[in-house]
Amino acid sequence: MPMRPTTLKTLAGAALLPLALVTPGCAQSAAAARPPEMPAPEAPATLCSVAGTLRGAHGEQAEVSLCADTGAPRFNITAPATCRVGRTRIRYACRTEGTWKVARSGKTLGNGTLPGSGLYPGPGSYDVSATVRVRSTPAGVDLKGTVQATVALTAAKAKPTHSVTVDRAVLRRNATTTVTYTIRRDSADGDGNARLGMIGQEGTGLRISTADRRCVNPLVGRYPAKTRLAHSLDCTVTELQPGHPETLKLRFTVGAKCSTVVSKLGYWVPKGQDMFTGNMLAGPTLTCR
């Protein structure tokens, strides 16, 4: 059944001057001198809409909602559900798993497994769908199906604070290619710390190396293991400032088997001791031929 869009609206209250400071003779000039009120930025929020009810052969029911975050560089998709059996009013918590897809005007903007996230495209009406399996042991519910809902997101798209680019994006077989990664912080938000991770395809023989002491191949296994992943590299920079990017010069050695290399940049935008102000930014993907 089609769902009505769920819309979040924020109303900004107008600021008032204290009455003691406004006299009839200067009221007009004081009003003219005040700068126009700017609408307050919309705070991050979670929008949920009932997306459908799954039913089983023995009276099992699972009411599934689809939820999307707004107001951040990334938005999260979740599918909470409640379960019950027959006509009982007792509702049970359910475990939901599956896949999701977000589309606008028929164009898919993101997909993945639940719960998941993607880049927030900005305000608009989005069609969110999910293929789910909902289970509840106390209720004896185990149902599968597809649900969908439409949500209207109104938060402005957040301006990116960080970026990562490369000077070349193609690796060559049986060769070592040097690639320079440039990491930027183009906003006063955040600090100079960021961590860039790269990983190739396991089993291809790819080796990622560098003389830069800020980078290391990840250590795996139990202590005192000394095995490191040659096809992966982690780099930490600490001096990022607007107008002062950091560069990393890395070497990618490819054998007879080609391997792509994906990357991701993690950074913090501290707000006191809030632990949920970090972000992950997808970096360039290196191809091979």
C-alpha positions as CSV (number, residue, x, y, z in Angstrom):
1,M,0.0,0.0,0.0
2,P,1.6,3.4,-0.9
3,M,2.7,5.4,2.1
4,R,2.4,9.1,2.7
5,P,5.7,10.9,2.8
6,T,7.1,11.6,6.2
7,T,8.4,15.2,6.5
8,L,10.5,16.8,9.1
9,K,10.2,20.5,9.6
10,T,12.1,22.9,11.9
11,L,10.7,26.2,12.9
12,A,13.2,28.9,14.0
13,G,11.9,31.4,16.6
14,A,12.5,35.1,16.1
15,A,14.9,36.8,18.5
16,L,13.4,39.6,20.5
17,L,15.1,42.7,21.9
18,P,14.5,43.4,25.7
19,L,11.6,45.8,26.0
20,A,13.7,48.1,28.3
21,L,16.0,48.8,25.4
22,V,13.3,49.8,22.9
23,T,11.7,53.2,23.1
24,P,9.1,54.6,20.7
25,G,11.6,57.1,19.2
26,C,14.2,54.5,18.4
27,A,12.1,51.4,17.7
28,Q,12.1,51.9,14.0
29,S,15.9,52.6,13.7
30,A,16.7,49.7,16.0
31,A,14.6,47.4,13.8
32,A,16.3,48.7,10.7
33,A,19.8,48.2,12.3
34,R,19.2,44.6,13.2
35,P,20.4,42.1,10.5
36,P,17.7,39.9,9.1
37,E,17.1,36.7,11.0
38,M,18.7,33.6,9.4
39,P,16.9,30.3,9.7
40,A,18.5,28.0,12.2
41,P,20.2,25.0,10.5
42,E,18.2,21.8,10.8
43,A,19.5,19.4,13.4
44,P,20.3,15.8,12.5
45,A,17.3,13.6,13.0
46,T,15.9,10.2,12.2
47,L,12.8,9.9,10.0
48,C,10.8,6.6,10.2
49,S,7.8,5.4,8.2
50,V,5.8,2.2,8.5
51,A,6.8,0.3,5.4
52,G,4.6,-2.8,5.5
53,T,3.4,-5.8,7.5
54,L,4.6,-9.3,6.9
55,R,2.2,-12.2,7.7
56,G,2.7,-15.9,8.2
57,A,0.5,-18.9,7.8
58,H,-0.2,-19.3,11.5
59,G,-1.1,-15.7,12.4
60,E,2.5,-14.4,12.8
61,Q,2.9,-10.7,12.0
62,A,5.8,-8.4,11.7
63,E,5.3,-4.6,11.3
64,V,8.4,-3.2,9.6
65,S,9.4,0.5,9.5
66,L,12.1,2.0,7.3
67,C,14.2,4.8,8.9
68,A,16.7,7.3,7.4
69,D,19.0,9.8,9.1
70,T,19.3,13.3,7.8
71,G,21.6,16.3,8.2
72,A,25.0,14.6,8.0
73,P,27.4,13.8,5.1
74,R,26.2,10.2,5.4
75,F,22.7,8.9,6.0
76,N,21.9,5.6,7.8
77,I,19.1,3.2,6.8
78,T,17.6,0.9,9.4
79,A,14.5,-1.4,9.4
80,P,13.1,-1.8,13.0
81,A,10.2,-4.1,13.4
82,T,7.7,-5.3,16.1
83,C,6.2,-8.8,16.1
84,R,3.1,-10.5,17.4
85,V,1.1,-13.7,16.9
86,G,-2.6,-13.8,16.2
87,R,-4.8,-11.2,17.8
88,T,-2.8,-10.8,21.0
89,R,-1.8,-7.3,21.9
90,I,1.6,-8.4,23.1
91,R,4.3,-7.1,20.9
92,Y,7.8,-8.5,20.8
93,A,11.1,-7.1,19.7
94,C,12.3,-8.5,16.4
95,R,15.7,-9.0,14.7
96,T,15.7,-7.6,11.2
97,E,18.3,-8.4,8.5
98,G,18.4,-8.1,4.7
99,T,19.2,-5.5,2.1
100,W,18.1,-1.9,1.3
101,K,17.8,0.4,-1.7
102,V,17.2,4.1,-1.9
103,A,16.0,5.7,-5.2
104,R,14.7,9.1,-6.3
105,S,12.8,9.7,-9.5
106,G,13.5,6.1,-10.5
107,K,17.3,6.4,-10.1
108,T,19.0,4.3,-7.5
109,L,21.2,6.4,-5.2
110,G,22.5,3.7,-2.9
111,N,22.1,0.1,-1.7
112,G,23.6,-2.4,0.7
113,T,23.0,-4.6,3.7
114,L,20.9,-3.7,6.8
115,P,21.7,-1.7,8.7
116,G,23.7,0.4,6.2
117,S,24.7,3.9,5.1
118,G,25.4,6.0,2.0
119,L,26.2,9.5,1.1
120,Y,23.3,11.9,1.9
121,P,22.2,13.3,-1.5
122,G,20.4,16.3,0.0
123,P,16.7,17.3,0.4
124,G,14.1,15.5,-1.6
125,S,11.5,12.7,-1.6
126,Y,13.1,9.3,-1.6
127,D,11.7,5.8,-2.2
128,V,13.2,3.4,0.3
129,S,12.8,-0.3,-0.1
130,A,14.1,-3.4,1.7
131,T,14.1,-7.1,1.3
132,V,14.1,-8.4,4.9
133,R,14.0,-11.4,7.1
134,V,12.3,-10.7,10.5
135,R,12.7,-13.1,13.4
136,S,11.6,-13.2,17.0
137,T,12.3,-16.3,19.2
138,P,9.8,-15.5,21.9
139,A,7.0,-14.9,19.4
140,G,8.0,-17.8,17.1
141,V,8.2,-15.4,14.1
142,D,10.3,-16.0,11.1
143,L,9.1,-14.1,8.1
144,K,10.6,-12.9,4.8
145,G,9.4,-10.2,2.4
146,T,9.8,-6.8,0.7
147,V,8.7,-3.5,2.2
148,Q,8.8,0.0,1.0
149,A,8.1,3.6,2.1
150,T,8.6,7.1,0.9
151,V,10.4,9.6,3.1
152,A,10.7,13.4,2.5
153,L,14.1,14.6,3.8
154,T,14.4,18.3,4.3
155,A,17.8,18.8,5.9
156,A,20.3,20.7,3.8
157,K,23.2,18.6,2.4
158,A,26.2,19.1,4.6
159,K,29.2,20.7,3.0
160,P,32.2,18.3,2.8
161,T,34.9,19.1,5.3
162,H,37.6,16.6,4.0
163,S,38.6,15.2,0.6
164,V,41.2,12.7,-0.8
165,T,42.4,12.6,-4.3
166,V,45.1,10.8,-6.3
167,D,47.5,11.9,-9.1
168,R,46.8,8.7,-11.1
169,A,44.2,6.0,-10.8
170,V,45.4,3.1,-13.0
171,L,47.9,0.4,-11.9
172,R,49.9,-1.7,-14.4
173,R,50.4,-5.5,-14.5
174,N,54.0,-6.7,-13.7
175,A,55.0,-3.2,-12.6
176,T,55.4,-0.9,-9.6
177,T,53.3,2.3,-9.9
178,T,53.9,5.3,-7.6
179,V,50.7,7.1,-6.6
180,T,50.5,10.3,-4.6
181,Y,47.4,10.7,-2.3
182,T,46.5,14.2,-1.3
183,I,44.3,14.7,1.8
184,R,42.6,18.0,2.4
185,R,40.6,19.6,5.2
186,D,38.8,22.6,3.6
187,S,36.8,23.6,6.7
188,A,37.4,25.1,10.1
189,D,35.4,22.2,11.5
190,G,37.4,19.3,12.8
191,D,41.1,19.0,13.6
192,G,44.3,18.0,11.9
193,N,43.9,14.3,12.4
194,A,42.8,11.8,9.7
195,R,43.4,8.2,8.9
196,L,43.6,6.8,5.3
197,G,43.2,3.1,4.7
198,M,43.8,1.3,1.4
199,I,43.2,-2.4,0.6
200,G,43.7,-4.5,-2.5
201,Q,42.3,-7.9,-3.4
202,E,43.6,-10.8,-1.3
203,G,45.4,-13.5,-3.2
204,T,46.5,-11.4,-6.2
205,G,50.1,-10.8,-4.9
206,L,49.6,-7.1,-4.7
207,R,52.0,-5.3,-2.4
208,I,51.5,-1.8,-1.1
209,S,54.6,-0.1,0.4
210,T,56.0,3.3,1.3
211,A,59.0,5.0,3.0
212,D,56.6,7.3,4.8
213,R,56.8,6.6,8.5
214,R,53.2,7.7,8.9
215,C,52.0,4.5,7.2
216,V,52.1,0.8,8.2
217,N,50.9,-2.5,6.8
218,P,48.3,-3.8,9.3
219,L,49.4,-6.4,11.7
220,V,47.1,-9.5,11.9
221,G,46.8,-12.5,14.3
222,R,47.3,-12.9,18.0
223,Y,50.2,-11.5,20.0
224,P,53.1,-12.0,19.4
225,A,52.2,-12.5,15.7
226,K,54.3,-10.6,13.2
227,T,52.3,-11.2,10.0
228,R,51.3,-8.0,8.2
229,L,48.9,-7.6,5.2
230,A,51.1,-6.7,2.2
231,H,48.0,-5.8,0.2
232,S,46.7,-3.2,2.7
233,L,48.1,0.0,4.2
234,D,47.0,2.4,7.0
235,C,48.3,6.0,7.1
236,T,47.7,8.6,9.8
237,V,48.2,12.3,9.3
238,T,48.1,14.9,12.1
239,E,48.8,18.3,10.5
240,L,45.8,18.8,8.3
241,Q,44.8,22.5,8.1
242,P,42.7,24.5,5.6
243,G,45.0,25.5,2.8
244,H,47.7,23.0,4.0
245,P,47.0,19.5,2.6
246,E,49.0,16.4,3.4
247,T,50.5,14.2,0.7
248,L,51.4,10.5,0.8
249,K,53.6,8.9,-1.8
250,L,52.8,5.1,-2.0
251,R,54.1,2.3,-4.2
252,F,51.8,-0.4,-5.6
253,T,53.5,-3.5,-7.0
254,V,51.3,-5.7,-9.2
255,G,52.2,-9.1,-10.6
256,A,50.5,-11.1,-13.3
257,K,47.1,-10.8,-11.6
258,C,45.5,-7.4,-11.5
259,S,43.9,-6.0,-8.4
260,T,41.8,-3.0,-7.7
261,V,42.5,-0.9,-4.6
262,V,39.8,0.8,-2.6
263,S,40.4,3.5,0.0
264,K,38.6,5.2,2.9
265,L,39.3,8.3,4.9
266,G,38.3,8.5,8.5
267,Y,38.3,11.8,10.5
268,W,36.8,13.5,13.6
269,V,34.9,16.7,14.0
270,P,35.1,16.9,17.8
271,K,32.2,18.3,19.8
272,G,33.3,18.0,23.4
273,Q,33.4,14.3,24.4
274,D,30.7,13.3,21.9
275,M,31.7,9.9,20.5
276,F,29.5,10.1,17.4
277,T,31.1,13.0,15.5
278,G,33.4,10.9,13.3
279,N,32.9,10.3,9.6
280,M,34.1,7.9,6.9
281,L,34.7,9.3,3.4
282,A,35.0,6.9,0.4
283,G,38.3,7.7,-1.3
284,P,39.5,7.0,-4.9
285,T,39.4,3.5,-6.4
286,L,42.5,2.4,-8.3
287,T,41.9,0.1,-11.3
288,C,44.4,-2.2,-13.0
289,R,45.1,-3.2,-16.5
